[in-house]
């Protein structure tokens, strides 16, 4: 059987700190596509970095997860808010409660690395 993974990804704009959530079979190629300015909905917000990816066996499962992530209320956080320890604790609590399979420590590490860059 041929197996092709699908991924849900979250990008963050280094220009405005906003997020973009999508699904793809090739995260690296998709990031290059976004950063090339060829994606109409994101071209005015480049450059982007990947802050999260999740792998799925089917595109259907990845699309289902994409819809679920787009409902996350805390993705509207700004980097200014992130320095507030209560915001960080609330975010971790929300992730751990609602998405136990997600590596919240890795997510925090990636966000903090982005902030320090």
C-alpha positions in Angstrom: 0.0 0.0 0.0 1.2 3.5 -0.9 1.1 5.8 2.2 1.0 9.5 1.8 1.0 11.6 4.9 -1.0 14.8 5.2 -0.2 17.6 7.7 -2.0 20.4 9.4 0.3 23.3 9.9 0.3 26.6 11.7 2.3 29.5 10.3 3.0 32.7 12.1 3.8 35.9 10.3 6.9 37.7 11.4 5.4 40.9 10.0 2.2 41.0 12.0 2.4 38.0 14.4 -0.9 36.6 13.1 -1.4 33.0 12.3 -2.4 31.0 9.3 -3.7 27.4 9.6 -3.7 25.0 6.6 -3.4 21.4 5.4 -0.9 20.0 3.0 1.1 16.9 2.0 4.4 18.9 2.0 4.9 21.4 4.7 8.2 22.7 3.5 6.9 23.3 -0.1 3.8 25.0 1.3 5.9 27.3 3.5 8.0 28.3 0.5 4.8 28.9 -1.5 3.4 31.2 1.3 6.7 33.1 1.6 7.0 33.5 -2.2 3.9 35.8 -2.0 1.9 33.6 -4.4 -0.8 32.9 -1.8 -3.3 35.7 -2.2 -4.6 35.5 1.4 -1.1 35.8 2.9 1.1 37.7 0.5 0.9 40.9 2.4 2.0 39.2 5.7 5.2 37.5 4.6 7.6 36.1 5.9 6.1 33.2 7.8 7.6 30.5 10.0 6.1 27.2 10.9 5.2 27.0 14.6 3.3 23.7 14.6 2.8 20.6 12.4 0.7 17.5 13.0 0.8 14.4 10.8 -2.2 12.4 9.6 -2.7 9.2 7.5 -5.5 10.7 5.4 -6.3 14.1 4.0 -9.8 13.8 5.5 -8.4 13.4 9.0 -6.0 16.4 8.4 -8.9 18.6 7.2 -11.0 17.6 10.2 -8.1 18.6 12.5 -7.6 21.9 10.6 -11.2 22.9 11.2 -10.8 22.0 14.9 -7.6 24.0 15.3 -9.3 27.0 13.6 -11.6 27.1 16.6 -8.8 27.5 19.1 -9.7 30.7 21.0 -6.1 31.4 22.1 -4.5 31.6 18.7 -5.4 35.3 18.7 -2.7 35.9 21.3 -0.1 38.6 20.4 3.5 38.3 21.3 3.0 41.2 23.7 0.4 39.1 25.6 2.7 36.1 25.6 5.1 37.7 28.1 2.3 37.6 30.7 2.8 34.4 32.7 -1.0 34.1 33.3 -1.6 34.0 29.5 1.1 31.4 29.1 -0.4 29.2 31.9 -3.9 29.6 30.4 -2.6 28.6 27.0 -0.8 25.5 28.4 -3.9 24.5 30.4 -6.1 24.8 27.4 -3.8 22.8 25.2 -3.3 20.0 27.7 -7.0 19.8 28.5 -8.3 19.9 24.9 -5.4 18.4 22.9 -3.7 15.8 25.2 -1.7 14.3 22.2 -0.2 17.6 21.3 3.3 18.3 22.7 2.6 21.5 24.5 6.2 21.8 25.7 7.4 21.8 22.1 4.8 24.3 21.1 5.9 26.6 24.0 9.5 26.1 23.0 8.8 27.1 19.4 6.8 30.2 20.3 9.5 31.3 22.7 12.2 30.7 20.1 10.2 32.9 17.6 9.8 35.6 20.2 13.6 35.7 20.9 14.5 35.9 17.2 
